[in-house]
Amino acid sequence: MASDLEPVPVNSQKHDPAWKHCQMYKSGDKVQLKCIYCGKMFKGGGIHRIKEHLAGQKGNASSCLRVQPDVRLLMQESLNGVVVKKRKKQKLAEEITNFNSGETDSFGNQSALNTEAVMLPVAEAIEPNPSLLLNQEEEGTVSSKRGGGRRKKGCRVRKGSNALALIDTVYDDSKRVNHQVSLAIGRFLFDVGVPLDAVNSMYFQPMIDAIASQGSGVVGPSYHDLRSWILKNTVQEVRTDVDQCMGTWGKSGCSVLVDELTSENGKMFLNFSVYCPEGLMFLRSVDVINIIDSIDALYGLFKEIIEEVGVRNVLQIVTNNEERYIEVGKRITDNFPTIFWTPCATHCVDLMLDDFRELEWISTILEQARSISRFIYNHSFVLNMMRRYTFGVDIVVVGPSRASTDFSTLKRMVSVKHNLQSMVTSEEWMECSYSKKEEGYTTLDYISNPSFWSMCTVITHLTDPLLRLLRIVSGKKRPGMGYVYAGVYRAKEAIKKELIDKKDYMVYWNIIDRRWEQLHRHPLHTAGFYLNPKFFYSTEGDIHLQIRSSVYDCVERLVPDTTIQDKIVKETASYREATGDFGRKIAIRGRETLLPAEWWSTYGGACPNLARLAIRILSQTCSLVGCKPNRIPFQQIHETKNYVEHQRLSDIVFVQYNMRLKQMFLNKEEDNPDPISYDNINYVEGWVNEREMNTDDIGRSDWMTVDPPLGNIMVLGPPQVDDFEALGEGFDDHEIFIGLKDREDENCENNVHEVDEDG
C-alpha cells in the first residue's frame, strides 16, 4: 500500500514537540507524515495538522483515538501557544517598552543608555506560561503605571538585554514550578506505595487541573471524606454510566462475562460483567472457594446473574473452557432456551499460540532470540545503543500473555533486523567492552546469521494471522462476533500459502482445529460471518448453504415466536439477493465503511425482523474482555464480617472496577509499557531476565543512565494495516471452510507437542 514511501529521518533542527510523535516519509518530491499512534498518513498540512490530529482539536484533521492523554494535553497546550503567541510577544514588548520608558523617566538624562538596548525578537521555542505573566501583572511585578522600573525580586534586567532577561525569568519560573509539582507528586506516590503507572489514569490530569485552578492553600479531603460523601457521589456517577449502558440492552442485547480469579492467599472469585457495544460494566464479585466444584451451586449462581440482567437481554454467557464451565454451560442452554454458552475465544487462540511455540524448531529459534534480548536489556550501555539504532523502538513487545509476547517480539525483531545488524557492525559496537563478552559474541553470531532471520520470518508468517485474530477477538471497542470466523479462515489460509505442502501445513491446522473445536461450529460465530455484509457478498459457490443452517439455529434459539421466525427466514432471501436497499450503491459502499451492526441499522429497514436479529448477534463480544483486576480489593470484601463495612467495600470495588473498564473502553490504558518493568514480569520474563545475576554486570548497569523508551509503537516502515481491514474479501477455499482433516496422514499430529486440553 505504501511501498513507494521512503522513510526520512527527522533532523534535530525541528523543534516543534509534535515531531516526536510522527514519522516523515518522502514520495518523490512530496513529504508525508504518519502518526506513530494510529498510523494515519497526512499528505499535506505539515506538522500543524499532525498537532491538531493528536490534540483532538477540530480543524483540518480527524482526532487520533490512540494517543496517550499526556501527549494529547501537550499538543493542546502547544496549539494554544500558537494561537496566543503573537499576543504574548506584543504584550511582553509593551511591558518591556513601558519598563524602559519608566527607567528613562526615573533617570532623566540617562535615556541615551536605553537607546542602546535593541528590542530583540522573541525566540519561537520559548513559550512563557500565560498564567505566570498574569500573576506578575496582578502583583505589580512589571508595571510602568506604578512608578515604572519596579521589578520582581530576582529578575535581573541587564542593559541591552531587557527583553531576553524578562522572558528567561518567566520561562525558568515555569520550569521550576513544574519541577516542584512533579517532585511533590513523586514523593506522595513513593510514600504510600501507589503503583507508578497510576499517573496513566485518565483521571490523573483532571485532578491536577482541579487543584491548580484553586490556587495555593488548597486542603485535600480527609480519610473520612473519602469514605463518606466522596465515595457516595462517585458511586452515583458510576451508576449513572451503568444505567446508560443498561438502556441499550433491549436493542443490542448483551453478553454476561464470567471471569475466574485466584488471589494470593488462595481465595477464588468469580467476577461477573456485562458487555454491550456501549461499554463493559462490572456487576459483582462472588467468593466461590466453597462451591467451585459444585455444578449445581455454580449453575444457581449463574442463573441468579442472568435473571438480574434480564433473560430477554442476554444472548450468551461467556466463560473459559474448563470442564466445570462446560457442564454449567450445558445446564444453562437446557434451562434457558434463548441463551447460548460460549467459551472464551481469546483463551482458545492463546492456546493455539502456546502449542505453536512448543514445536521443537520454533522453540529453538525463540530461545536464540531471547538470548539476544536478554543481553541487550541487561546492560544499560547496550540498551541505549540499541534504542539509538532503532530510533527509540523497543524490540520486546509486552503482550497480554506469554505466547503472544513471544511471537509479537519475534515479529518486532524481524522488523528492525537491519537496524540491529547496523548496530553490531558499527564502530561503536566494536569498541564496546560488552561486545567482547561471550554473550556479545553470541548476539553478533545470531544477528549476522541469515538462516536465523529466515526462520524468524517463517515463524512470523505462520503466527502473525493468529496474533491478528487474538487482537480481533479481544477487541474492546469493536464487537468481534462478525469477524472471528473470517479471522480463523485467514489464519489457516496464510499457513497453507506459506507451507504449500499438505503434510506440512496440516501440522498447524490440526493445532488450530483442536483448540477451536468448541467454537468451529458455534452458531453465533458462523451466523456472525453470514450476517457481516463485507464477507457475505464476497463468498461464492455453496459456502452460503453450508453455514446458513447455523443462522437458522440462532433464529430458533434467539427468537421464540414462531411467526417472527418464519418472517426472518423469508427476509433472508432479500439479503441473499441484495434486493431493495441492500442493493443500493451507498449500501454496497457501506459494506466496507460501516460496522456490520450499523450497516443493518441503516439499510435493513425493509427486513426489520432479520435486521433486529442481525444487530443483536453482531453486537456481541466473543471473549472475556476485562481489565487487570490486580489492586482491586476483592479479597477485603469477603474478609470483613461487618455488614456496614462490607457494603462500603463492595461499593469501592464497584466504583474502581467500572472506572477501570471505562478507561479501557475509551482506549486510555497505557500503550507503551516499559519491557523491563517488574509490572510486566509474568509475560516478558524470558526476554529480559538473566538466569543468573552477575555481580559485576549489576554494578555496570545503572538505570539512571538508561534513556527512557519510546514504547512498543512501531514507527519504522510503512503504515500498519488495520486488523479488521486485513481480513479482506474472498473466501473460496472449501477445504478451510468445512474443516477437512487429512485422515490418511493423521500421524501428522504426532509432531505436535501434547498439551493438556485444559491448557
N, C-alpha and C positions, 0 to 999 in steps of 0.2 A: 504494500500500500504506500510506503514512503521510502522505497528502495533508492530513489533518486536524491534523497536528502542527505547532505553531508554534515555531520556534527562539527560545530565551530566552537572552540573554547571561548569563554567569556573573559576578556582581559581585565586586569586589575584596575584599570582606569575607570571602569564603570562603577560608580559609587552608589547608584540607586539601590535601596535594600531589596527591591523586587528581583534583581538579577540573581540573587542567591536561591531563588525559588523557581527558576525556569532554566531551560536549556535552549541554546541557539543552534539553528540549522541553516544551511545555505542550499538553495535550489537555483542553480545558475547564478544570476546577479541578485536574486531576491533572498531576503533574510526572513526566516520564520522562527517563531518562539513557541516552545512547548512547556506547559505547566507540568512540573515534576510530580504533582499530587494526583491529578486526574488524567494526565496525558493529552489534554486538549491542545490542538495546534492553532496558532494565530498567524495568519498570513499577512496581517497588516496591523497598524495601530501602535506598534512599538511597545516599549516597556510600560507605558501608561495603561494600555489596555490589559496587559497581564496583571497590573496592580489592581485595576477595577475588578478583574475576574477573581483575584484572591481575596479582595476586601468584601466581595459580595455586594458591591455598590452598583446601583442602577446606572447604566451608561451604554457603552457600545459592546459590552461583553457579558456573557452568561456567568452566573456565580459558580465558583468551584465548590463542590459538595464534600470534598475530601480534605481540604486544607485544615490544618490544626488551628484551634481557637487563638493561640498566641500569635501565630503568623497572620491570621485574619485581622486581629486587632492592630498589629504593627502596620499592615498595609492601609488600614483605615486611618490610622494616625498620620501616615505618610501622605495619603491623599488629602487629608485635612490641612496638612502642612503646605501642600502645593497650592491649595485654594487661598490660604491666608498669607502666603509667603510675601507677596508684594506689599500687603498691608503691614506686615511685620517690618519689612525693610523701611517703608515710608515712616512708620511710627518711630522706629529706632533713630532714623535720620533726623526726624523732627525733634526728638528728645535730646539728641546729642547736639543739634544745632542750637536749641534753646539753652542747653548746658553751656556751650561755648559762648553764646550771647551773654548769658548771666555772668560768666567768668570775665568777659570783657568789661561789662558794666562795673564789676567789683574792682577791677584793677585799672580802670580808666585807660591810660595811655599805653598799656601793655598789649593793645589789640594787635600790634604787629606780630607778636609771638603766635597768636592764634591763627593768623593768616597762613602760617607755615603748616598747620595741621590739614593735610589733604584728606577730603572725605572719601575714604576707600569703599568700594562696593562690598556688600555683604556676601561672604562665600556661600555658594549653593549648598554645600554639605552641612552647613550649620543651620539648624532649625531650633531656635530657642523655644523653651516651653512657654506658651502664652499665659498660662496661669501664674508663672513666676513673674512675668512682666506686669501682670495685673496687680499682684501683691505689692510689687515695688512702687507702682503708681499710687496705690491706696495708702501706703505707708509714707509716701513722700520721699522715697529714696532718690529718685531722679526727677526733680520738679523745678523748673525755672520760675514757676509762678510764686514760689515761696522764698524768694531770695536767691535764685539762680546759683548754682555751684554746689548745692547740697548733694551729697552722695552717700551711698550706703557704706558703712564701715567695712573695710576690707576690699572695697572696689578701687583699685589703684589706677588712676587715669593719668596716662603719660602724654605730654605734649607731642602732637604729631601722630598720635595713635589712639585718639579718644574712642573712635567707633569700635575698633577691634578690641580694646580693653573692656568696654561695656559688654560686648557680645560674648567674649570669652568668659566673663564673670557669670553671666546668666547661664551659659552652656555648662560651665563647671558646676554651678549650683544644682542644675537639673540632674547631672550625673551623680553628684554627691547624695542628693535626696533619694534617687532611685537605688543607689548602692546601700544606703542605710535601711530602706524598706526591705530590700532583698535579704540583708543580714538579719533583720528582725524576724522576718518570716522563717528563715532558716533556723534561727535559734529556737523558735517555738516548735517547729517540726521535729528537730533533734531532741528537744527536751521531753516531749510527750510521746515520742516514738511513733509518730504518724508516718506511714509509708510515703516515701518521697514522691511517688507518682500521684499523690493526692493533688498536686498542682495541675494535673491534666484534667481535673474535673471541670465540666462546663460551668460550674457554679463558683469556681475559684476567683476568676477575674471580676465577675459582678460583685463579689464580696469586697474585693479591694476597692472597686469603684465606689461602692456604697460608703465605705469607711472614709475614703478620701473626700467624698462630697460633703461630709460633715465637718471638715476641718480638724484642727488639733483638739485634744481633750476628750475624744470620744471614749465612752466607757462601754466595755463589752458586756455581753449578757452573763449572768451568773449561772452557776451549776443548776440551781432550781428553776431559773428562767428557761433553760434548755429543756428540762424535764417536764415543764408545765405548759405555759401558753405558747412557746415557740414550737414545741412538738405538736401541740393541738392544732395550730394554724397550718403547719406543714402537712399533717395528716389530711386536713380538709382540702388543701391544694391538690395533693396526690389523688384523693378520692374523686375530685372533680375531673382530673385527667382520665381516671379509670372509668368513670361514668360515660365520658365521651366515647371511649372505645366500646363499651358495652352497648351503646346506642346503635352501633353499626352491625352487631352480630345478626340481627334479623335478616339483613340483606346479604351480607357476605358469608355468614356462617363463621365458625371458629374452630380451632383445634385446641384440645386440652393436652398440655405437655407435662409429663411426669419425669422428673429428673432425680436420680438417686445420688445421695451424698453421704459419705462417711467421715466423721470428724476425727480429730487426732486421738481422742480417748476411746474410739471405737463405737461411738454413737452413730446410728444410721437414721437419716432423714429422707423423706420424700418431699420435694418442692413442687407444688402444683402451680402452673402458669397457664395463661390463655393467650393464644396467638390469633390475630386478625390483621388485615393489611394496614389498619390504622396504628397498630402498635402491639407490644407484648406486655401483658400485665401479670404481676405476681399475685396469687391468691393467698396461699398459706403454706407453712412448713409443718410437717407432721413427724413426730418421733415414731419410727416403726421397728425399733430394735426388737420388740417383743412379738411382733406379728409378721415379720418379714418372710417367714417360712410357712405362713398360713395362707393358702389361696383364698379361703372363704373370707378371712379378715381383710385381705388386700382388696378383694372384689367389693366388699362392703364399703371400704373407704373410697374406692374409685366411683362407685355408684353414688355415694353422697356428693362427691365433687361434681359429677355430671348433672345431677339434679339441681345443684346450686347454680351452675352456669345456665342450665336450661336444655332439656333434651332436644328441643326443636332447633336450638342454635348449634349444637355440636355435630360436626361431620365425622371427626376422628379423634381417637385418643392415641398419642404418640409416646412410646417408651423405648428403652433399649431392648435388645433382642435376647435377653436372658430367659431361661426356661420358665421361671415363675411368672414373668410378664406375658409370655406367650399363652400360658394357661389362663391368666386373668383376662387377656385379650379375647380368647375364645368365649369365655363366660360373658363378657360384655356384648360381643356380637350376637350371642344367642338370646340375651335378655333385652337388648336394645336393637331392634331390627333396622333402625335408621342410622346406626353409628358403625364406623369401621375401626378396627385396631390396626395401627401402622407401626412397624419397627423403625427406629431412627436411621435415616439414610446416611447421615454423617458417620455414624458408627460403622455402618456396612462398608462405606468407601474407605474409611481409615483402616479397617481390617484388610481390605484388598492391598493397600499400600504396604501394610505390615507384612503380608505374605510375600509381596514382591521383594522386599528388602531382605527376606530370609533366604532367597535363592543364592546359592553359593557365589556365583560370579558377580552378582550385584553387591552382595555383602563385602566382597573383597575390594571392589572399586570404592565403595563408600568408606571403608576403613582407610584406604590410601588418601582419600580426600579429607577425611577427618584429621589425619596426621599433618597435612598442610595447614589446616585451620588452627589446630592446637598450637603449632609452632608460632604462627603469626599472632594469635590472640594472647599468648602468654609472655610476650616480650614487647614492652611499650615502644621501643625504638622501631622494631619491625612492623608493629601495628600502625604507627604513624606513617611509616614508609608506604605500606600497602594502601592506606587511605589517600595518600597523595597521588599514587599512581591510578587509583580507581575514582579519583575526583570526589572522595568522601563517601563512596558507597561501600557498605559492609558486604562481605562475602557470606556471612551467616544470616539466614532469614529465619526469624522466630515464627514458627507455625503453631497451629492450635494443638498439635500432637507431635510425638517424636518422629513418626513416619513422615508426616507432611513437612516437618522441619528438615529431615534428611534430604528429601527429593527437591524441595524448594531451594535449599542451599546448594545442592549439586547443580541445579539449573542456573543459579546466580553465578557460580564459579565458571560455568561454561560461557556465560555472557561476558565475563570480564577476563576471559582466558588471555587475550592479547595484552591486557594491562598487567596481569601477573607475570607474563613472560617478559615484558619490558622491564619489570621491576627486578627479576632475578638475573637479567643480563646487563643491568646498569652498573656504572662505576660505583655508585653509592652502595649497592649490594655487595660488590666485590670487596669494598673496603670495610664493610660492617663485620665486627668480630663474631656476631651470631651466625653469619653465613658460613663460618668455618667450623661450627659445631656439627656433630653428627646429624642432628635433626635438620640443620640448614642444608647439608649436602643431600639429604633425603628429599627435602622440599624442592630443591633445584632439580633433582632427577625426575620427580613426578611432573613438575610444571613443564619441563623440557621434553617430556615423553609424548610423542604423537599418539601412541597406542592408548595411553591413559585417557587423553582427551577424546579419542574416538569412542572409547567405551562409555565415557561420561555422556557424550552426545546421544548415543543409542539409548541409554537409560533415561535421559531427559525426554526423548521422543516417546518412549513407552509409558512414562508416568505423568507427563505434563497434562494429557487429557483427563487423567484421574484427579490431578490437583485442581484442574478447572472445574470438574464435576463436584469436587469437595467444596469449592467456594460457592458454587451454584446452590447446592442442597443446604448449605449452612447460611445462605444469604439472609440478611435481616430486613432489608428494605424492599426486596422484590420477592414475592412468593415463588417458591421453586417448583410447585406441583406441575406447572405446564412445561417444564424444561428438563426434568430429571431423566425421563425416558429417553429423550434425544441425547442427553449427556452420556448415558451408558452406551448408546449406539455409537456415538462419535469416539468414545474411548476404545471400543473393540475395533472399530474401523481403522483408527490410527495404528493400532498394534498389528493388524492384518497387513496394512500397507508397508509398515516398517520391516516386518519379518518375512512376508510373502509366502513362505513355505508353511503349509498347514500344520505339519507336525511341530513346527517351531511356535507359531502363534497360538496353537491350542493349549500350550502350557499356561499361558497367561489368560486366555479365555476361560479355562477351567477354574482358575482362581476367582475371576470376576463372577462367573455363574454360580460358584459355590457360595460366595458371600452374598450374592444378590438374589438368591433363590426365593427368599421370602417376599421380595419386592418385585421380582420379574413379572409375575402375573397379577400384581395387585391392581384391582380395578381402578383405584384413584389415579395411579401413575399412568396407566395406559389411556384412561379417559382424558387425563390432562394433556397427553400428547395429541390425541384425536381432536380435542376442542381448542387447541392452540392453532390459530389460522396460519401462522408463519410456517408451521411444519405440515399441517394437514394438506394444504394445497401444493406442497412440493413433493408429495409422495405419489407413486404411480402403481398401477397393477392391482394385485389382490391384497395389498397390505392393509387397506382400509377394512376389508372383510375380516381379516384375521384379528383385528383389535376392536372392531365395532361391538363384539359381544361384551367386552369389558364396560363399554358405555352403557349397555343395557343392564349389566349388573348394578351399576351405580344408579340407574333410573329406578330399578326395582327396590333397592335398599334405601335410597335417599328420598324417594317420592312415594309415600304410602298410598296416595289417592290414585286408583287405577285409571280414572278418567283423564287425569293430567298425564299419567304415564303414556297413554295412547296418543295424546296430543304431542308429547315430546318426540315420540317415535316418528310421527308424521312430519314434524318440523325439521327433523334431521335431513330430509330429502332436499329442502331448500338450502340448507348449509352445504350439503354434499355437492349440489349442482351450482352453487354460488349464484342463486337467482335473487331477484329483488335487490334490496340494499346491500346484500352480501357481494353482489357483482359490480357495484359502483366503483369507479376509478379511485375515488378517495378511500373507499373501504379496502381496495386492493393495496393502495399505498400504506394504509393504516396497519396492514398485517406486519409491516416491518418497523413501524414507528411507535405503535401503541402497545402497552401491556395487554396481554390476552384478555383479562377481565374488562379493561377499559374498552377494548375493541368490541366485545359483546355488548357492553352497556351502550355503546354509541350506535352500532349498526344492527343490533339484534331485535329491534322493535317489532318486526313482523313475525318473529318467533319468540314470543315472550316467555313461554314455558321452558323452552330449551335454553334461552338466554339466562333465565334465572338459575337453572341448574349449572350452566357453564360458569357463571360468575362465582357461585359458591365453591365449585371444585377448584377453579383456577386461583382462588384467593387463599388457598391453604399452603402452609409450610409442609415440609416432609422431614423435618429434623427437630431435635431438641435445641432450639436456638435460645441460649440463655447467657447471662453474664457470669463473670468469675464470682463464685459465691464466697470466696475467702474474705475475711474481715467483716462478714455479716454475722451478727451474734445469734445464729440459730440455736446453738447449744445453751445459751443463757436462758432462752425461753423455757426450755424443758427442765432446767435445773432448779429454777426458783419455785418455792412452794407457797408464795404469797399471791393471792388472786389478783390484787390490785397491780402489783409489780409485773405479774405475768402478762396482764393486758397491755401495760405500758411497753414492755419489751416486745410484745407482738406487734404493736404499732410502730416501734422503731424499726423492726425488721421489714415490715410492710413498706415503710417510707424509703428505707435505704435500698431495698431490692428494686422497687419500682423506679426510683430516681436513677439507679444504675441502668436499668433496662431502657429508660427514656434516653439517656445519654448514648447508649449503644445504638439505639434505633436511629438517632439523629447523626450517627457516624462521628461521634465526638470522642470515641475511645482513642488511646494513643496508637498511632500507626507506625511509630518509629522506635520500638523498644531497643535498648542497648543490648547487644548479644551477650556481653559479659556480665550483665546484671544478674545478681543472685535470684531475683524475682522470676527469671526465666529458666532456672537451672534444670527443671524437670524435662524440658524439651531440648535444650542445647548442650546438655552435659557432655556428650561425646565429642562435640565440636570445639569447646573452649576450655575443658578441664583436663589437666595433665593427670596421668595415672599416679605419678609420684611427684611430690613437690621438691624441687631442688633449692636448697637454702641460698646458694649463690645467685640463682636466677631471680629469686624473690627480691633480693636486695637491689637488683638492677632494673626491675620492672616497676617503676614509680608511676602510680596512677595520675599524679599531678602533672606529669609530662605528656599524657595522652591527649591528643586532640579529640574534642567531642565528635561523636559520629553524626553523619548526615542522616543516617537511618536506612531502613530497608526499602526505600523507594528507588526504583531503578531510573536513573537519569541518562544512562548511556544507551545508544542505539535508537532505532526508530520507535515511534509511539506504540504502546502495547494495545492489542486488540481486546475489546471488551469480551468477557467470558461468555455472555449470552449471544453476542454477535458472532462469536467464533463457532457456534453450533451450526450456523449456515443453513443451507437448504439441501434437499435431495437425500432420500432415504430409500434406496433401491436394492440394497444387499439383503436378500431373503435369508441368507444363512445367519446373518446377525439378528434379524428381526425375530425369527422363530426360535432362536437359541439352540441351533443344531449342535450336537456334540459328536465327535468322531468316535463312534462305538468300536471301530476296528483298532483304534490307537488309544484305548483307554489307559494303556500303560504310561502315557504321557504324564499322568497325574503323579506317577512315582517320582518325577523330577521335582515336584513341588514339596517344599518342606511342610510337614504335617503341623498344623496349628489347631489347637483346641477350638471347637465350634463356638464356645462362649467367649473366645478372644482372650 
